[in-house]
Amino acid sequence: MFETDFFSTYLLRISIGLIMFGMGLNLTVNDFRNIVLHPRALVVGLLAQMVWLPLLAFIIIFIFPVSDEIKVGLFLVAICPGGATSNLLNFLLNGNLALCVSLTSVNSLITQFSIPVLLNLILGFYLGSSADIHLPFWESVMHILLITALPVIVGIFVRNRWEAWAQKMRTPFKYILPVFMGIALIGAIFLEKKDPISITTQDWLWVFPITLLLNVGGMLGGAFFSRLASLDKRTQMTIGIEVGLQNTTLAIVIALSFLKSPFIAVPAAMYALFTFFTTAFFGMVISGRKISFRKLRSGLRN
């Protein structure tokens, strides 16, 4: 372990920005105009993310015999916005990128208000306490603009200005960017020094099953509600991925910084370890596509 936050503070943010730029190379202004003119997919996605997932988390923690701190931690994962890796997976699987960007941005703003309310409710229910949580609204807005919206806008501009170059770079970007983000995630999880967390054996045995259930149930629910709304398979996949991948970094920060509880951070840490792979498998099943790195060589040569 190293005394550094280089991976989580800098490299991870740079990789997210590059992913959003790569997504912008595949988008036009008309894509977002269609989202505004036909908002059904956006509404379904927000309801799946902000209603279905917290409800599912509450059902899970009501049923399974884990400690109250772990229950609060799982619910905290469910009420956080979608993670940046959902953008990456939709990018790799040719999902509805405009919808993905819109869901990430809108959900990130709404959760500035919903997280304090819902978290205090669950804290009062299980721990008999409350937390004075005031998420930095304007800092979050700037974060969305600089790391999410601005790179997408730049990518759209580059595509309009240099169409041939944008077309040429799409395939390499799809295979170089996951490697770049993988390095950042591995460094943040395994190389940066963190305080040790003490947790009972029983809780460890239950944390993986309940986080897996939340992940799989969230994805299936998102796809199911999308199908009920008569949305196409591509959009079903996009919403399922967006619901399945949560901003676990935010959940860990809230647990450690605001709640001062490493135990509450455990479900988020576990969730972060495996959900990229389960969600990628889900996306490939729904879309019928495969993420094949054998295309990397041909993409780089073209």
C-alpha positions, 0 to 999 in steps of 0.5 A: 500500500502507498501513501497516495490518492493519485489514482482515486483523486486524479487518474480516475477523474481523468479517465472518466473525462476521457470516456465522456469525450469518447462518448461525445464522438458518437453523439450529435445535438439531435440525440439530446433533442430527441431525449427532450422531445420524447422524455419517456425513457428518461422518466422510466430510468429516473423512476427505476434508479430513484424509486425501484432501487431504494425499495429493493434495498429496503426489502433486502435489508428487512429480510436478511440477518445482517447488522444495522450498520450493514443495512444502512450501508446497503441502502446508502449504495441504493440511494446514490446516483449512477456510477461513471462506469455505467457510461463506459459500459454503454459506450462499449455496448453501443447503448443509448449514449444520450440517455445515459449522459442525461440520466447520470447528470439529472440523477446526480443533481436530484440526489443532492437533495434526496440522499440527506432525506432518505439516509436520515430516515433509514438511520432513524429506523435502524440506528435511532440517529440522524446525520447532518448531511449537506452535500456540496451542491455547487461543487457537484454541479461543477463536477458534472459540468467539468467531468461529464458535460464538458467532455461530451460537448467537446466530443460532439464539437470534434465530431462535427468539425473533424468527422473523419478523425472522429470516425477513425478514433471510435474503435481505438477509444472503445478498447484503450479507455477501459484499460485506462480506467481499469488501471485507475480502479485497481490503483484506487482499490488495491494500491492506495492505503486505507484504514482497516475495517473490522467486521464480523464473519457473519456480516462478511458472509452476507455482504456479497449475497445482498450486494449481488442481489441488489445489483442483479435485481436493480438491473432486471427491474430497470430492464423490466420497467423499460419493457413495460414502457415499450422501450426498445432493447437498446434503451432497456439495456441502457437503463438496466446498466445505469441502475446496476452501477452505482456511485460507490465512491460517493457512498464510501465518502458519506459513510466515512466522512459524514457518518464516521463509520467504516462498517457502513462503507463495507457494502459500497466497497464490496459492490465496487469490486464485482458489479462492473463484471456482472453488469457487463454480462447483463449488458451483453445478454440484453444487447446480444453484443460481446466486448471483444478486445481482439478488435483492438489490434485492427482498430489501432491499425485503421 
